[in-house]
Amino acid sequence: ECAASSGRHHGRSVLLVDRRCNIKFYSDSSRSFSRVFDVEGLEEGRSFLECVSDSRASLFEAGFDQALLGESLSREQAIDVPGGSEHWYSVHYDPVYSGSGEVSGVCLAVQDITSRKRQERFTVAMNNAFQFSSSAIVFSILRES
């Protein structure tokens, strides 16, 4: 089941496309993801890949292809946004099945995870600082012995 069809997209940008990548549904929040990923002109019936800039199309094509084979794909990727800042996104591609069990399309869900990635970096930096200071203390104790 696609999150788009159940209305459970909780802050995610959700897009539903058929086997030819024609847009069947997109959530209101897809407009914010559209700006970041250089996507213009989202409208039902239009090919999603026609809406994506050439520089970003390859980010999506492999995920769509894998989902059309019946496999889900999730990845996290950094995107440089206007103004020079880096933002992180979690991108999920899930196959959508018809009533007969065939893959009829792809559900694409994108969520901004920049805050989480910044917290992870901070945690790693604090861990490294703690390990460095712990090592310095041990070295100092050993030197005094």
ZAMARGU-4260 file (C-alpha; in steps of 0.2 Angstrom, whole numbers, plus 5000, padded with zeros to 4 digits):
<rodrens>
0) 5000/5000/5000 | 5007/5017/4995 | 5007/5030/5009 | 4999/5042/4996 | 4983/5031/4994
5) 4980/5030/5013 | 4983/5048/5017 | 4997/5044/5029 | 5012/5054/5022 | 5015/5064/5038
10) 5027/5078/5032 | 5033/5068/5017 | 5031/5073/4999 | 5022/5059/4990 | 5021/5056/4972
15) 5012/5041/4963 | 5016/5037/4945 | 5011/5023/4933 | 5023/5011/4924 | 5027/5025/4911
20) 5031/5038/4925 | 5015/5048/4922 | 5010/5056/4938 | 4994/5049/4945 | 4994/5058/4962
25) 5005/5071/4971 | 5003/5078/4989 | 5002/5096/4992 | 5019/5095/5001 | 5027/5090/4985
30) 5029/5108/4980 | 5043/5111/4993 | 5052/5095/4987 | 5050/5101/4969 | 5060/5117/4972
35) 5074/5108/4980 | 5075/5094/4967 | 5073/5106/4952 | 5056/5099/4947 | 5044/5110/4938
40) 5026/5108/4932 | 5019/5094/4942 | 5002/5089/4936 | 4992/5073/4935 | 4994/5065/4918
45) 5011/5072/4915 | 5027/5062/4914 | 5037/5065/4930 | 5054/5063/4921 | 5049/5077/4910
50) 5046/5088/4925 | 5064/5085/4932 | 5079/5094/4926 | 5092/5085/4917 | 5104/5086/4931
55) 5092/5078/4943 | 5084/5065/4932 | 5097/5051/4935 | 5093/5053/4954 | 5076/5046/4951
60) 5077/5035/4936 | 5086/5021/4945 | 5074/5021/4959 | 5059/5020/4948 | 5067/5006/4938
65) 5070/4996/4953 | 5053/4998/4960 | 5045/4993/4944 | 5054/4977/4946 | 5045/4975/4962
70) 5059/4980/4974 | 5058/4994/4987 | 5073/5006/4988 | 5077/5018/5001 | 5092/5030/5001
75) 5098/5046/5010 | 5106/5059/4999 | 5113/5076/5001 | 5107/5090/4990 | 5115/5107/4988
80) 5101/5120/4988 | 5101/5138/4983 | 5111/5149/4995 | 5124/5136/4997 | 5117/5125/5011
85) 5117/5107/5011 | 5101/5098/5015 | 5098/5079/5017 | 5083/5069/5011 | 5077/5052/5013
90) 5070/5045/4997 | 5059/5030/4996 | 5053/5021/4980 | 5040/5007/4983 | 5031/4997/4970
95) 5012/4999/4969 | 5003/4983/4964 | 4986/4981/4954 | 4972/4970/4960 | 4979/4956/4950
100) 4996/4957/4959 | 5006/4966/4945 | 5017/4981/4948 | 5006/4995/4941 | 5017/5010/4946
105) 5029/5018/4959 | 5026/5027/4975 | 5039/5040/4978 | 5041/5047/4996 | 5053/5061/5000
110) 5057/5068/5017 | 5069/5082/5023 | 5080/5074/5036 | 5093/5088/5038 | 5089/5090/5056
115) 5093/5072/5060 | 5109/5072/5050 | 5115/5088/5059 | 5112/5079/5075 | 5121/5064/5070
120) 5136/5074/5065 | 5136/5083/5082 | 5135/5067/5091 | 5150/5060/5081 | 5160/5076/5084
125) 5156/5075/5103 | 5160/5056/5103 | 5177/5060/5095 | 5180/5074/5107 | 5176/5063/5122
130) 5188/5049/5115 | 5202/5062/5112 | 5200/5069/5130 | 5199/5051/5138 | 5214/5046/5128
135) 5224/5062/5134 | 5219/5058/5153 | 5224/5040/5151 | 5241/5045/5143 | 5243/5058/5157
140) 5240/5045/5171 | 5252/5032/5163 | 5265/5046/5161 | 5264/5050/5179 | 5265/5032/5185
</rodrens>
